[in-house]
Amino acid sequence: MSTTTTNLSLVKPEITDETVVRTIFNSNMDLVDAAVVGQLNLRPALIQKASKFAGEPTEIYKGCNVGYSFPIWDSDDEELYFRTRIPVRWDGTTDPQFGLVTTPLGVEDIGDKYKFQLEWQTTAGIGTSAMGDTTSNCVSEQTIITGGTAAYSTYFIFFTIDASDATNPLVSGNMLQGRLRRIAATANDVTAEVGVWDWAVIWKTNKIYSTWSVHENVS
């Protein structure tokens, strides 16, 4: 059996070499079988800041749901900040997606639009590299469709984050920070504000990470 690439199946393998077993499970194990390459959904932590306590963006409620109401950003604090760690289980190349659960808060017309911008930045998790301040960005625009004109109609929208971005490339184990704003649509902006109710980053995974080590300060 190869100690660098392992095919997993539902049948228990007959492994008698203890050294081989220890080698496999004390390293990053790539999963090359399509049946075990999967998807990992992680919800980034929401970062509270002073403006949030002042009610920007406005916290909204619908039944047991709690979300945030977004007007079009106008050099103000109507924005949300996030952070998460890039998972080691990520395959290292596939662009992850940032997903939002959104609803227009009023009745809209078919063909109306709303648009969000996700600014993002990566920060090295190890070493002595300086924390930067240059962000990258991507946008997602949604069009109101037939059957979705009522207030609180649910729309799932997605952003694709460029894993090989020249300014903020993604590296497993590093930090990923984000800032979400609603911006003007290309045309026919919805009349009401737009609610954001949930969010997640979707990663394609192909690894099992089991190594444990005691970390030390940079020296």
GIZIBEL-V337759 format. One record per backbone hydrogen bond with DSSP energy under -0.5 kcal/mol. NH is the residue of the N-H (numbers start at 1). CO is the residue of the C=O. If there is no record, write none. Layout:
NH & CO
NH & CO
This chain:
6 & 30
12 & 10
15 & 13
16 & 14
18 & 16
21 & 17
22 & 18
23 & 19
24 & 20
25 & 21
26 & 22
26 & 23
27 & 24
29 & 27
29 & 208
30 & 4
30 & 28
31 & 206
32 & 6
32 & 30
36 & 33
37 & 33
38 & 36
38 & 205
40 & 203
42 & 40
42 & 201
44 & 42
45 & 83
47 & 81
48 & 46
52 & 49
53 & 49
54 & 50
54 & 51
55 & 52
56 & 51
58 & 69
60 & 67
62 & 65
65 & 62
67 & 60
68 & 196
69 & 58
70 & 194
71 & 69
73 & 182
79 & 77
80 & 180
81 & 47
82 & 178
83 & 45
84 & 176
86 & 174
90 & 87
91 & 204
97 & 202
98 & 159
99 & 97
99 & 200
100 & 157
101 & 198
102 & 100
102 & 155
103 & 195
104 & 153
105 & 193
108 & 149
111 & 144
112 & 109
113 & 188
114 & 142
115 & 183
116 & 140
117 & 181
118 & 138
119 & 117
119 & 179
120 & 136
121 & 177
123 & 175
135 & 133
136 & 120
138 & 118
140 & 116
142 & 114
144 & 112
148 & 145
152 & 104
153 & 150
155 & 102
157 & 100
157 & 155
159 & 98
161 & 96
161 & 159
162 & 160
163 & 161
165 & 162
170 & 163
173 & 86
174 & 171
175 & 123
176 & 84
177 & 121
178 & 82
179 & 119
180 & 80
181 & 117
183 & 115
190 & 113
194 & 70
195 & 103
196 & 68
197 & 101
198 & 101
200 & 99
201 & 42
202 & 97
203 & 40
203 & 201
205 & 38
205 & 203
206 & 89
207 & 89
208 & 29
210 & 208
215 & 213
